[in-house]
Amino acid sequence: MKLQDARVGEVVHIRQRPAAFSFFPTYQGAKREGVHSTLFATDPWNIIRHNLEKITDVPAQRQALAFLVQARDFFVAAQNSDVSAAKPLLLYYAFLNLAKCLVTKRRGAVLGTVHHGLSEKLPTTANAIHGHVSIDISKSPGTSAFVMFAQALGAALPTPVAPNTHVQMRSQDFLGQVLIGHRVFCQAEGMIERFISLHRIDYMQDAAAKHVWTRVHAFADDFTRLGYAMTSLSKYLDDGMKWRNVKCDTEIDSRRIIEAETTTTMQYGHRPSQVIGQLSQKIRSRLWRSVTAYPPYRKYYLYQPSSSQIILDQLMTIYLSTFYFGSITRYKPEQFDYILKSPIGPFVFEFFSNQPTQFLYLMASEFMQQEVAKAAIT
């Protein structure tokens, strides 16, 4: 397929520096937008607590801080627990309380009765590895922790097919969307990797026309080694905002770069910083990211779904996976022992070794609406 030329433009610069891509690139100052820098923290719990103390409704603040104390206690207990014992269940309750903190913060009001909004269908066949989780979408959305968490994140949820009020997801479908340990999971399941590493994401502008758009760069060989078409870069970035692959002759260390950009632009009034946050919100549902200890402190990935797969927000996927493993630990501990010895056992160990801290830093970023990273103190 013949590719079109990339739209003529330049990388957005703010205060003479390239504007680094982020889910939260700017904040509203007294007179104009400010540009966020990465916030470094050795203890993100304190960052979250400080944020919750700004809730103006006193009962809501008190409730949110109580949720946070519980979340931290469960988290610390989980870190000191063995994976095959109580760690999955303890972590789920840590994540549940952290999610309730975020919901309370967003609403600024006390939460009433809250239910999980999830029900597990654990493996019934002897030595089976996978089960299902039923997600209550429309029966009791006002009390479902899962639905309220999605709303607080601004994350879309699938629509049940009438007359159902729930959506059922296979565990292999949501576990396959977990970034940490994905390659280990794919090898165990005999499936092709679905995450593609993105080299760079740029905010672009046509200063004369006052238009901005987003452009994404990836290495071509990451697609070819997995058998994905180059056009899948633009195909799977598309979530209501159309994308197209464009011509690119760039090579880095003899590796070919491919590019995709949005087919439409966004108008700004005085400065690109007025709207680049909106560009980020339009692309974030299609991006997964890891928290790193080196600049730029976030690594972004694109997920290549199967044709029938339900796609969830990254944080929702981690939350759902933790619920699932926690339920098995609680109700069928002998089944969880078998899973740990199964081909996906190394993935489960990897998940519980590294995913909790990643989740915590990503959640701290949601509270702050600013990227939070681990302080590299040696």
C-alpha positions as CSV (number, residue, x, y, z in Angstrom):
1,M,0.0,0.0,0.0
2,K,1.3,3.4,-1.0
3,L,1.7,5.6,2.0
4,Q,0.9,9.3,2.2
5,D,3.5,11.9,3.1
6,A,3.5,12.9,6.8
7,R,1.7,16.1,7.5
8,V,4.2,19.0,7.5
9,G,4.9,20.3,11.0
10,E,7.3,20.4,13.8
11,V,7.5,18.9,17.3
12,V,5.7,21.1,19.9
13,H,8.2,23.1,22.0
14,I,7.2,24.7,25.3
15,R,9.6,27.1,27.0
16,Q,12.2,26.1,24.3
17,R,12.0,22.4,25.2
18,P,10.3,19.6,23.3
19,A,7.0,18.8,25.0
20,A,7.4,15.2,26.3
21,F,4.4,13.0,25.8
22,S,2.4,12.2,28.9
23,F,-1.1,11.3,30.0
24,F,-0.9,14.5,32.1
25,P,1.4,16.9,30.1
26,T,0.0,20.2,31.6
27,Y,-1.8,21.8,34.5
28,Q,-3.9,25.0,34.6
29,G,-2.0,27.8,36.3
30,A,-3.4,31.1,37.5
31,K,-3.0,32.7,34.0
32,R,-1.9,30.0,31.6
33,E,-1.0,26.4,31.4
34,G,2.0,25.0,33.1
35,V,4.0,22.0,31.9
36,H,4.3,19.1,34.3
37,S,7.6,17.6,35.3
38,T,7.9,14.1,36.6
39,L,7.4,13.9,40.3
40,F,9.8,11.6,42.0
41,A,8.8,9.7,45.2
42,T,10.4,7.0,47.2
43,D,7.1,6.5,49.0
44,P,4.0,7.2,46.7
45,W,1.7,6.5,49.6
46,N,2.6,9.9,51.1
47,I,2.0,11.6,47.7
48,I,-1.5,10.0,47.6
49,R,-2.3,11.0,51.2
50,H,-1.3,14.6,50.6
51,N,-3.6,14.6,47.6
52,L,-6.6,13.2,49.6
53,E,-6.1,15.8,52.3
54,K,-7.2,18.4,49.8
55,I,-10.7,17.0,49.7
56,T,-12.9,19.8,51.0
57,D,-15.8,17.7,52.2
58,V,-14.7,16.7,55.7
59,P,-16.6,13.3,55.9
60,A,-15.4,12.4,52.4
61,Q,-11.8,13.3,53.3
62,R,-12.0,11.2,56.5
63,Q,-13.4,8.3,54.6
64,A,-10.8,8.5,51.8
65,L,-8.0,8.6,54.3
66,A,-9.4,5.6,56.1
67,F,-9.5,3.7,52.8
68,L,-5.9,4.7,52.2
69,V,-4.8,3.4,55.6
70,Q,-6.4,0.1,54.9
71,A,-5.0,0.0,51.4
72,R,-1.5,0.5,52.7
73,D,-1.8,-2.0,55.5
74,F,-3.0,-4.7,53.0
75,F,-0.3,-3.8,50.6
76,V,2.5,-4.0,53.2
77,A,1.0,-7.3,54.5
78,A,1.0,-8.6,50.9
79,Q,4.6,-7.7,50.4
80,N,5.5,-9.8,53.4
81,S,3.4,-12.8,52.3
82,D,4.2,-15.7,50.1
83,V,2.7,-15.7,46.6
84,S,1.1,-19.1,47.2
85,A,-0.5,-18.1,50.5
86,A,-2.4,-14.8,51.0
87,K,-0.5,-12.4,48.7
88,P,-3.1,-12.3,45.9
89,L,-6.1,-11.8,48.2
90,L,-4.3,-9.1,50.3
91,L,-3.2,-7.2,47.2
92,Y,-6.8,-7.3,45.8
93,Y,-8.1,-5.6,48.9
94,A,-5.2,-3.1,48.8
95,F,-6.2,-2.3,45.2
96,L,-9.9,-2.2,46.1
97,N,-9.4,0.4,48.8
98,L,-7.0,2.4,46.6
99,A,-9.7,2.4,43.9
100,K,-12.3,3.6,46.5
101,C,-9.8,6.4,47.4
102,L,-9.7,7.6,43.8
103,V,-13.5,7.4,43.4
104,T,-14.0,9.5,46.6
105,K,-11.4,12.0,45.5
106,R,-13.1,12.4,42.1
107,R,-16.6,12.7,43.5
108,G,-15.6,14.8,46.6
109,A,-18.4,13.0,48.5
110,V,-18.8,10.1,50.8
111,L,-19.3,6.7,49.2
112,G,-22.2,4.5,50.3
113,T,-22.4,0.8,50.0
114,V,-19.8,-0.7,47.7
115,H,-19.8,-4.1,46.1
116,H,-17.0,-5.8,44.1
117,G,-19.1,-5.7,40.9
118,L,-17.2,-8.9,39.9
119,S,-17.9,-12.5,40.3
120,E,-15.5,-15.3,39.5
121,K,-16.2,-18.5,37.8
122,L,-13.2,-20.6,38.9
123,P,-11.9,-23.6,37.0
124,T,-14.2,-26.6,37.7
125,T,-12.2,-29.2,35.7
126,A,-9.4,-30.9,37.6
127,N,-6.1,-29.4,36.8
128,A,-7.7,-26.6,34.7
129,I,-5.7,-23.4,34.6
130,H,-8.3,-20.8,33.3
131,G,-11.7,-19.7,34.4
132,H,-13.9,-16.6,33.9
133,V,-14.8,-13.4,35.6
134,S,-18.3,-11.9,35.2
135,I,-18.3,-8.1,35.2
136,D,-21.6,-6.4,36.4
137,I,-21.9,-3.4,34.1
138,S,-25.4,-2.2,34.3
139,K,-27.3,-4.1,37.1
140,S,-25.8,-2.1,40.0
141,P,-23.4,0.5,38.5
142,G,-23.9,2.9,41.4
143,T,-22.5,0.4,43.9
144,S,-20.0,-1.6,41.8
145,A,-16.4,-0.8,42.8
146,F,-15.2,-1.9,39.4
147,V,-17.6,0.3,37.4
148,M,-16.9,3.3,39.7
149,F,-13.2,2.8,39.4
150,A,-13.6,2.8,35.6
151,Q,-15.6,6.0,35.8
152,A,-13.0,7.6,38.0
153,L,-10.3,6.7,35.4
154,G,-12.5,7.8,32.5
155,A,-12.1,4.3,31.1
156,A,-14.7,2.7,28.8
157,L,-16.3,-0.6,29.7
158,P,-17.9,-3.1,27.3
159,T,-21.7,-2.9,26.8
160,P,-23.6,-6.1,27.7
161,V,-25.8,-7.8,25.1
162,A,-29.4,-7.5,26.2
163,P,-31.0,-8.9,28.3
164,N,-27.7,-9.5,30.1
165,T,-26.4,-6.9,32.6
166,H,-22.9,-8.3,32.7
167,V,-20.0,-9.2,30.5
168,Q,-18.0,-12.3,30.9
169,M,-14.3,-12.4,30.3
170,R,-12.0,-15.4,30.0
171,S,-9.0,-15.3,32.3
172,Q,-6.6,-15.9,29.3
173,D,-8.1,-12.8,27.7
174,F,-7.5,-10.4,30.5
175,L,-4.2,-12.0,31.7
176,G,-3.0,-11.6,28.1
177,Q,-3.4,-7.8,28.5
178,V,-1.1,-7.6,31.5
179,L,2.1,-5.9,30.4
180,I,4.4,-7.2,33.1
181,G,5.4,-10.7,32.3
182,H,3.6,-10.7,29.0
183,R,6.3,-12.6,27.1
184,V,6.4,-15.3,29.8
185,F,2.6,-15.6,29.6
186,C,2.7,-15.9,25.8
187,Q,5.4,-18.6,25.8
188,A,3.4,-20.6,28.4
189,E,0.2,-20.3,26.3
190,G,1.8,-20.8,23.0
191,M,0.6,-17.5,21.6
192,I,2.2,-14.7,19.7
193,E,3.2,-11.6,21.8
194,R,0.7,-8.8,21.5
195,F,2.6,-5.8,22.9
196,I,4.6,-3.7,20.5
197,S,7.1,-1.3,22.1
198,L,6.7,2.3,20.8
199,H,10.0,4.2,20.2
200,R,8.5,7.7,20.7
201,I,5.3,9.7,20.8
202,D,5.4,13.3,19.7
203,Y,3.0,16.2,19.9
204,M,3.2,17.9,16.5
205,Q,2.1,21.4,15.4
206,D,1.6,23.6,12.3
207,A,2.4,26.9,14.0
208,A,1.0,29.0,11.2
209,A,-2.4,27.3,11.1
210,K,-2.4,26.7,14.9
211,H,-3.1,23.0,14.5
212,V,-1.7,20.2,16.7
213,W,-1.8,16.4,16.3
214,T,0.0,13.3,17.5
215,R,2.6,11.2,15.8
216,V,3.9,7.8,16.9
217,H,7.2,6.1,16.0
218,A,8.0,2.4,16.2
219,F,10.6,0.0,15.0
220,A,9.5,-1.9,11.9
221,D,11.3,-5.1,12.9
222,D,9.1,-5.3,16.1
223,F,6.2,-5.9,13.8
224,T,7.9,-8.2,11.3
225,R,9.3,-10.5,14.0
226,L,5.8,-11.1,15.3
227,G,4.1,-11.3,11.9
228,Y,2.0,-8.1,12.3
229,A,1.4,-5.8,9.3
230,M,3.0,-2.4,9.5
231,T,-0.4,-0.8,9.1
232,S,-1.5,-2.4,12.4
233,L,0.4,0.5,14.0
234,S,-2.4,2.9,12.9
235,K,-5.1,0.3,13.0
236,Y,-4.8,-0.4,16.8
237,L,-4.2,3.2,17.8
238,D,-7.6,4.0,16.4
239,D,-10.2,4.5,19.2
240,G,-12.5,7.1,17.7
241,M,-9.7,9.3,16.5
242,K,-8.5,8.0,13.1
243,W,-4.9,7.3,12.4
244,R,-2.8,6.6,9.3
245,N,0.6,5.2,8.6
246,V,2.8,7.8,6.8
247,K,6.1,7.7,4.9
248,C,9.2,7.6,7.0
249,D,12.8,7.1,5.8
250,T,14.4,7.3,9.3
251,E,16.7,4.6,10.6
252,I,18.1,4.3,14.1
253,D,21.1,1.9,14.6
254,S,20.2,0.4,11.1
255,R,16.7,-0.3,12.3
256,R,13.9,1.1,10.2
257,I,11.4,3.4,11.8
258,I,7.7,3.5,10.9
259,E,5.3,6.3,11.8
260,A,1.6,6.9,12.2
261,E,-0.2,10.1,12.8
262,T,-3.8,11.2,13.5
263,T,-5.7,12.0,10.3
264,T,-7.3,15.1,11.8
265,T,-5.8,17.9,13.8
266,M,-6.9,20.0,16.8
267,Q,-7.1,23.8,16.7
268,Y,-5.6,25.8,19.5
269,G,-6.1,29.5,20.3
270,H,-2.8,31.0,21.6
271,R,-0.5,28.1,22.6
272,P,-0.3,24.3,21.8
273,S,-0.2,23.7,25.6
274,Q,-3.8,24.7,25.7
275,V,-4.9,21.4,24.0
276,I,-2.1,18.8,24.1
277,G,-3.7,17.3,27.2
278,Q,-6.8,16.6,25.1
279,L,-4.6,14.9,22.5
280,S,-3.3,12.6,25.3
281,Q,-6.8,11.7,26.5
282,K,-7.8,10.7,23.0
283,I,-4.9,8.2,22.7
284,R,-4.5,6.9,26.2
285,S,-7.1,4.1,25.9
286,R,-4.8,2.4,23.3
287,L,-1.6,2.7,25.2
288,W,0.0,0.6,28.0
289,R,2.9,1.9,29.9
290,S,5.6,0.8,32.4
291,V,7.1,2.9,35.1
292,T,10.9,3.0,34.6
293,A,13.8,4.3,36.7
294,Y,15.4,6.2,33.9
295,P,14.4,9.1,31.6
296,P,11.7,9.6,30.3
297,Y,10.4,7.4,33.2
298,R,7.6,5.9,31.1
299,K,7.8,3.3,28.3
300,Y,4.7,3.1,26.1
301,Y,3.3,0.0,24.3
302,L,0.6,-0.7,21.8
303,Y,-1.6,-3.8,22.2
304,Q,-2.6,-6.0,19.2
305,P,-5.9,-7.6,20.2
306,S,-7.5,-10.6,18.7
307,S,-10.7,-10.0,16.7
308,S,-13.1,-11.0,19.5
309,Q,-11.1,-9.8,22.5
310,I,-12.6,-7.2,25.0
311,I,-10.0,-4.5,25.6
312,L,-9.8,-3.0,29.1
313,D,-7.9,0.0,30.5
314,Q,-4.4,-1.1,31.7
315,L,-5.2,-0.4,35.4
316,M,-8.6,-2.1,35.1
317,T,-6.8,-5.2,33.7
318,I,-4.4,-5.3,36.6
319,Y,-7.2,-4.9,39.1
320,L,-9.3,-7.6,37.4
321,S,-6.4,-10.1,37.3
322,T,-5.6,-9.5,41.0
323,F,-9.3,-10.1,41.8
324,Y,-9.3,-13.3,39.9
325,F,-6.1,-14.7,41.5
326,G,-7.3,-13.5,44.9
327,S,-10.6,-15.4,44.5
328,I,-8.8,-18.6,43.6
329,T,-6.5,-18.2,46.6
330,R,-9.5,-17.6,48.9
331,Y,-11.9,-20.3,47.6
332,K,-9.7,-22.9,45.9
333,P,-6.2,-22.6,47.4
334,E,-5.3,-26.0,46.1
335,Q,-6.2,-24.9,42.6
336,F,-3.9,-21.9,42.9
337,D,-1.1,-24.2,44.0
338,Y,-1.6,-26.1,40.8
339,I,-1.6,-22.9,38.7
340,L,1.7,-22.0,40.2
341,K,3.1,-25.3,39.0
342,S,1.5,-25.0,35.6
343,P,3.1,-23.4,32.5
344,I,1.8,-20.0,33.5
345,G,3.3,-20.3,37.0
346,P,6.4,-18.2,36.2
347,F,4.0,-15.5,34.8
348,V,2.0,-15.5,38.1
349,F,5.2,-15.1,40.1
350,E,6.4,-12.3,37.9
351,F,3.0,-10.6,38.2
352,F,3.0,-10.6,42.0
353,S,6.7,-9.7,42.2
354,N,6.7,-6.6,40.0
355,Q,3.1,-5.5,39.2
356,P,2.0,-4.2,42.6
357,T,4.7,-1.4,42.7
358,Q,3.9,-0.5,39.0
359,F,0.2,-0.3,39.9
360,L,1.0,1.9,42.9
361,Y,3.0,4.4,40.9
362,L,0.5,4.5,38.1
363,M,-2.3,5.1,40.6
364,A,-0.3,7.9,42.3
365,S,-0.1,9.5,38.9
366,E,-3.8,9.3,38.5
367,F,-4.3,11.0,41.9
368,M,-1.8,13.7,41.1
369,Q,-2.7,14.0,37.4
370,Q,1.0,14.1,37.0
371,E,3.6,11.4,36.2
372,V,5.0,10.0,39.5
373,A,8.2,7.9,39.3
374,K,10.5,6.1,41.7
375,A,13.3,8.3,43.0
376,A,16.6,6.8,41.8
377,I,18.6,7.4,45.0
378,T,21.8,5.3,45.5
